[in-house]
Amino acid sequence: MALKDLSTEEMVTITGQWLDPERQKPIILRYPRLHLFLPDLDAAHAGVVVFQNKGTPEPPELPKLRARTNVLDARHDRLSRSVHHLLTGLIENSEDKPENEPLRNLHTELFPEGLSINTKTYLAQAGDAELRWQRLSDTSKRWLQSIVIRTPNGETRLATLVEEWGKVARELGDVESEKVRLQAGHGVESSRGPARRAWVNTVSFFLEVVERERSLTDDERRALLEPLRNAEAKAAKRRALARKKDQPFDPDAEVPELEV
């Protein structure tokens, strides 16, 4: 459970439902121990409502940088898979002949950890692009230049695809670094404001009392806790996404629904 990872909007929604006479407030009123928490819940709720309405705008460049990293990340992964699958197909067709050992070496040098490179952070992908050419032997570089992919739309060398893959990875790293720089300079009050801390503390105590209230029916307990648990699960995914991208976690940052 990580209440502090919830967005301010989610906090407002949860306690708003608990305090709503048409939602969960009648459940709380039925149990004296829970009833005692209503003034504290009301105060905590009012605090985050005021805080949410004040807001703290983020640098205007950040949404554009996020969109750019999404485009570059998709391009990086497509190029990585293309090169990987092309080489895998050639290796499969080589029937393990000794003279094709350089082809297998090339694949290993480009993909020492397979396609797991696509799951690494943007900065790690950029770093791997810098190391990739250093890993390649002279023989592997000659093989890259010699492999030509021909289609009805024209032809390209495998070396060209690998160079484009590296170029995209390096740009991805540059954009991500700029994004991190702007975020570091942006005071993320939303993640450490006193109103949010007060809400977390109050709700934590309230949840302990709910846990000890054995008279609650299963339906009542579910009505009180299920929306909160769902919100926590989404917040955990957002934090994991921030970790993957090697960036600070801001509970109130906008995250595309597809990524969550």
Backbone torsions as a table, in degrees:
resi	resn	phi	psi	omega
1	MET	NA	130.4	-179.4
2	ALA	-138.4	80.4	-178.3
3	LEU	-60.7	-33.6	-177.6
4	LYS	-66.8	-17.3	-179.7
5	ASP	-83.6	-10.0	179.2
6	LEU	-68.4	147.0	173.9
7	SER	-72.0	159.6	178.4
8	THR	-60.4	-37.6	178.6
9	GLU	-62.3	-40.6	178.4
10	GLU	-65.9	-39.5	177.0
11	MET	-59.2	-47.0	179.9
12	VAL	-59.9	-40.9	-178.6
13	THR	-65.6	-43.9	-176.5
14	ILE	-64.1	-55.9	-177.9
15	THR	-70.3	-26.7	175.5
16	GLY	-62.1	-39.3	177.4
17	GLN	-68.3	-38.7	179.4
18	TRP	-64.8	-32.4	-176.3
19	LEU	-92.5	-3.2	-177.0
20	ASP	-83.2	121.1	178.6
21	PRO	-59.9	-21.8	179.3
22	GLU	-91.9	-3.5	-178.8
23	ARG	-118.0	-108.7	-172.8
24	GLN	-96.2	-7.5	-177.9
25	LYS	-57.9	-39.5	178.1
26	PRO	-59.0	-32.8	177.5
27	ILE	-64.9	-46.7	-179.2
28	ILE	-62.3	-39.0	-178.5
29	LEU	-65.8	-22.8	-178.0
30	ARG	-75.4	-15.6	-174.7
31	TYR	-122.4	114.7	-174.6
32	PRO	-53.0	-41.5	-178.2
33	ARG	-65.9	-36.7	177.2
34	LEU	-73.7	-37.1	-178.4
35	HIS	-57.6	-36.4	-178.3
36	LEU	-62.1	-23.1	-177.6
37	PHE	-85.0	-8.7	-175.0
38	LEU	-57.8	-44.2	178.2
39	PRO	-60.9	-40.6	179.2
40	ASP	-66.5	-41.9	177.9
41	LEU	-62.3	-40.3	-179.6
42	ASP	-64.2	-41.2	179.6
43	ALA	-67.5	-43.5	179.5
44	ALA	-63.7	-41.1	179.6
45	HIS	-63.3	-45.6	-179.4
46	ALA	-61.7	-36.6	-179.6
47	GLY	-63.3	-45.5	-178.9
48	VAL	-75.0	-25.9	175.4
49	VAL	-63.7	-46.7	178.7
50	VAL	-62.4	-44.4	-178.9
51	PHE	-62.4	-43.7	-179.4
52	GLN	-61.2	-39.1	-177.3
53	ASN	-72.2	-26.3	176.0
54	LYS	-71.8	-51.0	178.1
55	GLY	65.4	163.3	175.6
56	THR	-137.2	101.4	-175.1
57	PRO	-64.1	142.9	177.3
58	GLU	-90.0	162.8	178.1
59	PRO	-53.7	135.9	-175.8
60	PRO	-63.6	-19.5	-179.2
61	GLU	-74.4	-22.8	-172.6
62	LEU	-60.4	-45.8	178.7
63	PRO	-57.9	-38.7	178.7
64	LYS	-67.3	-38.2	178.9
65	LEU	-67.5	-38.7	177.4
66	ARG	-62.2	-44.4	179.8
67	ALA	-62.5	-39.7	-179.5
68	ARG	-66.2	-41.7	178.8
69	THR	-64.3	-35.6	177.5
70	ASN	-61.7	-43.5	179.6
71	VAL	-65.6	-46.0	-178.5
72	LEU	-66.1	-39.4	179.9
73	ASP	-62.1	-42.9	178.7
74	ALA	-64.0	-40.8	179.0
75	ARG	-66.0	-43.0	178.3
76	HIS	-57.2	-48.0	-175.9
77	ASP	-68.0	-35.4	177.7
78	ARG	-65.4	-44.8	179.5
79	LEU	-64.1	-42.4	179.5
80	SER	-60.3	-46.7	-179.8
81	ARG	-65.5	-38.7	-178.9
82	SER	-61.2	-49.7	-179.4
83	VAL	-63.5	-43.5	-179.1
84	HIS	-60.4	-47.5	-176.2
85	HIS	-72.0	-35.4	177.1
86	LEU	-61.8	-46.5	179.7
87	LEU	-67.4	-38.7	178.8
88	THR	-61.0	-41.7	179.1
89	GLY	-64.0	-41.6	178.4
90	LEU	-64.9	-38.8	179.6
91	ILE	-66.8	-42.5	178.9
92	GLU	-60.3	-34.8	-177.8
93	ASN	-81.7	-9.0	-175.8
94	SER	-81.7	-12.2	177.3
95	GLU	57.4	32.0	175.7
96	ASP	56.7	29.9	176.9
97	LYS	-69.9	138.9	-177.6
98	PRO	-54.9	-34.8	-176.6
99	GLU	-68.9	-12.6	179.4
100	ASN	-98.7	10.6	178.7
101	GLU	-58.6	-38.1	177.6
102	PRO	-58.6	-31.0	178.8
103	LEU	-66.2	-41.5	178.2
104	ARG	-68.3	-36.4	177.0
105	ASN	-63.8	-40.0	178.2
106	LEU	-59.2	-45.5	179.9
107	HIS	-61.3	-43.0	-179.4
108	THR	-65.2	-40.0	-179.2
109	GLU	-68.6	-36.4	178.2
110	LEU	-75.3	-35.3	-175.0
111	PHE	-129.2	67.8	-178.8
112	PRO	-61.5	-24.3	178.2
113	GLU	-119.3	23.8	-179.2
114	GLY	65.7	-151.0	-177.8
115	LEU	-81.9	8.3	177.3
116	SER	-64.1	-14.6	176.0
117	ILE	-57.4	-29.7	-178.3
118	ASN	-72.6	-13.3	179.9
119	THR	-100.0	-2.5	-178.2
120	LYS	-82.2	169.3	-179.9
121	THR	-66.4	161.9	179.9
122	TYR	-60.5	-40.6	-179.7
123	LEU	-67.2	-35.3	177.4
124	ALA	-67.7	-38.2	177.8
125	GLN	-64.6	-38.8	177.7
126	ALA	-66.8	-40.4	178.6
127	GLY	-64.7	-38.2	178.9
128	ASP	-64.8	-33.9	178.5
129	ALA	-62.7	-36.5	178.7
130	GLU	-69.5	-33.3	-178.0
131	LEU	-84.0	-19.6	-170.7
132	ARG	-60.1	-48.9	-178.0
133	TRP	-66.8	-29.4	177.5
134	GLN	-68.6	-28.9	179.2
135	ARG	-75.4	-24.1	-173.8
136	LEU	-75.1	131.0	173.9
137	SER	-77.0	166.2	177.1
138	ASP	-60.3	-38.3	178.6
139	THR	-62.4	-43.9	-180.0
140	SER	-63.1	-38.4	178.9
141	LYS	-65.0	-38.5	177.3
142	ARG	-65.2	-41.2	178.6
143	TRP	-62.9	-40.5	178.2
144	LEU	-58.6	-42.6	-179.5
145	GLN	-70.3	-27.2	-174.8
146	SER	-84.8	-20.4	-176.9
147	ILE	-85.3	118.7	-178.0
148	VAL	-117.0	130.9	177.7
149	ILE	-102.4	118.9	-179.0
150	ARG	-109.6	133.1	176.7
151	THR	-135.6	169.4	176.5
152	PRO	-59.0	-20.1	-179.4
153	ASN	-91.5	1.2	179.9
154	GLY	131.9	-164.9	-179.0
155	GLU	-137.2	157.7	177.3
156	THR	-149.6	150.5	177.8
157	ARG	-85.3	149.6	177.7
158	LEU	-60.9	-33.2	178.2
159	ALA	-59.6	-35.5	179.9
160	THR	-65.5	-41.5	178.1
161	LEU	-63.5	-41.6	-179.9
162	VAL	-66.4	-39.6	178.2
163	GLU	-64.6	-40.8	178.1
164	GLU	-65.3	-40.7	176.9
165	TRP	-57.0	-47.0	179.4
166	GLY	-65.8	-40.7	179.5
167	LYS	-60.8	-44.4	179.4
168	VAL	-64.6	-41.1	-179.7
169	ALA	-62.8	-41.7	-179.6
170	ARG	-67.5	-39.2	177.1
171	GLU	-65.9	-38.6	177.3
172	LEU	-58.7	-43.2	178.1
173	GLY	-64.2	-39.6	179.4
174	ASP	-64.3	-44.5	-179.4
175	VAL	-66.6	-41.3	179.3
176	GLU	-64.5	-39.9	178.6
177	SER	-62.0	-41.8	178.2
178	GLU	-65.3	-38.8	178.5
179	LYS	-63.2	-44.2	178.8
180	VAL	-63.9	-39.3	179.4
181	ARG	-61.5	-44.8	179.9
182	LEU	-66.4	-39.4	-180.0
183	GLN	-67.3	-36.2	179.7
184	ALA	-66.4	-31.8	179.5
185	GLY	-85.7	-4.3	-178.1
186	HIS	-97.9	116.2	179.6
187	GLY	-66.5	104.6	-177.1
188	VAL	-85.2	73.5	179.8
189	GLU	-61.0	-27.5	-177.0
190	SER	-61.0	-24.0	-176.6
191	SER	-94.5	-5.7	-176.9
192	ARG	-145.4	17.5	-179.3
193	GLY	-68.9	149.9	-179.5
194	PRO	-60.4	-33.6	179.4
195	ALA	-64.9	-40.2	178.8
196	ARG	-68.1	-40.7	178.9
197	ARG	-63.4	-41.4	178.6
198	ALA	-62.5	-39.0	179.0
199	TRP	-64.4	-45.7	-179.4
200	VAL	-61.3	-45.3	-179.4
201	ASN	-63.1	-45.2	-178.8
202	THR	-64.5	-46.6	-178.3
203	VAL	-67.3	-34.8	177.6
204	SER	-60.3	-46.9	178.4
205	PHE	-64.2	-41.0	179.9
206	PHE	-62.2	-41.0	-179.7
207	LEU	-65.4	-34.2	176.3
208	GLU	-63.5	-40.2	178.5
209	VAL	-68.2	-40.9	176.6
210	VAL	-58.8	-42.1	-179.9
211	GLU	-61.4	-35.3	-176.8
212	ARG	-88.1	-8.6	179.9
213	GLU	-82.9	91.2	-174.5
214	ARG	-71.6	-16.4	-177.3
215	SER	-77.7	-14.0	178.6
216	LEU	-61.6	135.7	175.0
217	THR	-76.3	164.5	178.8
218	ASP	-60.7	-39.9	-180.0
219	ASP	-65.7	-40.1	179.2
220	GLU	-66.4	-43.5	179.7
221	ARG	-63.1	-40.5	179.5
222	ARG	-65.3	-41.4	-179.8
223	ALA	-63.1	-36.2	-179.8
224	LEU	-75.2	-40.0	-167.4
225	LEU	-102.9	-25.7	-173.2
226	GLU	-61.7	-44.2	178.2
227	PRO	-60.7	-37.3	179.0
228	LEU	-65.8	-44.8	-179.6
229	ARG	-63.4	-38.3	177.8
230	ASN	-63.7	-41.7	179.0
231	ALA	-64.7	-39.2	179.0
232	GLU	-65.0	-38.0	179.1
233	ALA	-63.7	-41.2	178.2
234	LYS	-66.6	-39.3	179.0
235	ALA	-64.0	-37.5	178.3
236	ALA	-63.4	-37.0	178.1
237	LYS	-67.5	-38.7	178.8
238	ARG	-65.3	-40.6	178.3
239	ARG	-64.8	-40.6	178.8
240	ALA	-63.5	-37.6	178.8
241	LEU	-65.3	-41.9	177.8
242	ALA	-62.7	-38.4	179.4
243	ARG	-65.6	-41.7	179.4
244	LYS	-60.9	-37.1	-177.6
245	LYS	-89.3	3.4	175.6
246	ASP	57.4	46.5	-179.1
247	GLN	-130.6	157.0	178.6
248	PRO	-59.6	147.7	-179.6
249	PHE	-94.8	122.6	176.0
250	ASP	-118.6	112.2	-177.4
251	PRO	-56.3	-27.7	-175.8
252	ASP	-98.8	5.0	178.6
253	ALA	-70.1	144.2	177.3
254	GLU	-73.5	130.6	178.5
255	VAL	-126.4	126.9	178.0
256	PRO	-54.9	136.2	-176.5
257	GLU	-56.3	-33.8	-179.6
258	LEU	-61.4	-36.0	-177.3
259	GLU	-79.0	-27.8	-179.8
260	VAL	-72.8	NA	NA
